[in-house]
Amino acid sequence: MHEHFVIIDGEIVWYGSMNFLSRAKDDDNLIRLKSKDAAQELMEMTFG
């Protein structure tokens, strides 16, 4: 399963297996968080 995420305004995180630019699949999942800490951690893990 591939993991995808979107960070909006440095605190809203959409995270899951759904590809945001294509059709949804039956086994896709997605969660929305409002957390500056989670957003920052994902940015650091991805970009250093």
Backbone bond lengths (Angstrom), bond angles and torsions (degrees), N, CA, C in turn:
res aa  C-N    CA-C-N  psi(-1)  N-CA   C-N-CA  omega(-1)  CA-C   N-CA-C  phi
1 M - - - 1.443 - - 1.535 108.59 -
2 H 1.301 116.33 133.65 1.453 121.92 176.10 1.514 109.67 -88.23
3 E 1.314 115.48 144.69 1.457 120.61 177.47 1.524 108.87 -106.31
4 H 1.310 116.04 136.65 1.455 122.81 178.97 1.525 108.20 -130.28
5 F 1.331 115.89 152.05 1.455 118.60 174.29 1.518 110.60 -150.90
6 V 1.322 114.32 155.31 1.452 123.63 174.25 1.521 106.68 -131.30
7 I 1.330 116.39 134.68 1.464 121.27 176.83 1.522 107.63 -115.33
8 I 1.321 115.75 127.53 1.465 121.81 -178.95 1.529 108.65 -117.24
9 D 1.322 116.11 126.04 1.470 123.01 176.73 1.532 113.24 56.12
10 G 1.328 117.44 27.09 1.455 120.79 175.35 1.511 116.07 70.62
11 E 1.350 117.76 8.89 1.467 118.32 -179.66 1.526 114.79 -147.45
12 I 1.315 119.59 -20.34 1.459 120.87 177.81 1.522 107.89 -97.72
13 V 1.320 116.57 124.57 1.461 122.21 -177.06 1.522 109.36 -120.96
14 W 1.322 116.24 125.29 1.455 122.80 167.98 1.519 105.43 -103.92
15 Y 1.346 118.24 123.66 1.461 121.91 -171.58 1.526 109.46 -139.86
16 G 1.316 117.16 134.85 1.460 120.23 176.43 1.511 112.37 166.27
17 S 1.324 115.88 -162.08 1.461 121.21 -177.09 1.524 112.23 -95.32
18 M 1.321 117.44 -8.10 1.455 120.41 -178.31 1.526 110.53 -69.22
19 N 1.333 116.51 134.83 1.455 121.28 174.08 1.525 106.84 -85.70
20 F 1.314 117.25 116.97 1.464 122.42 -173.38 1.526 113.36 -66.59
21 L 1.332 117.54 -18.27 1.459 120.62 -175.89 1.522 113.21 -109.89
22 S 1.317 118.52 16.17 1.466 120.35 178.65 1.527 110.50 -142.79
23 R 1.302 115.44 -173.96 1.468 120.93 -178.61 1.522 111.38 -70.30
24 A 1.300 115.74 147.89 1.463 120.96 176.63 1.517 109.71 -76.53
25 K 1.332 115.38 148.69 1.465 122.16 176.47 1.523 108.09 -112.81
26 D 1.323 115.97 160.51 1.467 120.51 -177.37 1.527 113.26 -60.06
27 D 1.348 117.79 -32.01 1.462 119.47 -176.11 1.530 113.31 -98.39
28 D 1.325 117.84 11.48 1.464 121.34 176.67 1.523 110.93 -68.75
29 N 1.337 115.18 149.87 1.459 119.49 173.91 1.519 108.40 -136.52
30 L 1.318 116.20 157.59 1.456 121.84 -176.86 1.520 108.80 -156.98
31 I 1.331 115.34 138.21 1.460 120.48 177.90 1.529 108.37 -132.51
32 R 1.313 116.61 145.51 1.464 122.34 176.91 1.518 108.39 -113.75
33 L 1.336 115.73 127.98 1.459 121.90 177.93 1.515 109.01 -122.17
34 K 1.301 117.10 148.70 1.457 121.22 169.64 1.520 106.22 -116.93
35 S 1.346 114.41 94.94 1.456 120.34 -174.50 1.525 110.19 -155.09
36 K 1.322 116.24 114.78 1.466 120.05 176.43 1.523 110.54 -63.94
37 D 1.339 116.96 -36.11 1.461 120.67 179.65 1.527 111.63 -63.88
38 A 1.334 117.31 -45.68 1.465 120.90 179.15 1.521 110.84 -64.13
39 A 1.334 116.81 -41.62 1.460 120.80 179.16 1.520 110.35 -62.44
40 Q 1.323 117.18 -45.16 1.458 120.71 -179.33 1.527 110.98 -65.21
41 E 1.320 117.89 -41.09 1.460 121.32 179.64 1.526 111.31 -62.52
42 L 1.330 117.16 -43.32 1.465 120.27 177.41 1.524 111.20 -63.83
43 M 1.322 117.62 -39.88 1.464 120.69 178.01 1.531 110.79 -63.92
44 E 1.314 117.18 -42.77 1.471 120.87 179.43 1.519 111.33 -66.67
45 M 1.332 117.85 -40.61 1.461 121.09 178.83 1.521 111.16 -65.03
46 T 1.321 116.62 -34.52 1.461 120.77 -176.02 1.523 112.42 -85.30
47 F 1.311 117.34 -44.35 1.462 121.04 -171.64 1.515 115.18 -111.97
48 G 1.340 116.41 -5.44 1.456 119.25 176.72 1.478 116.98 87.10
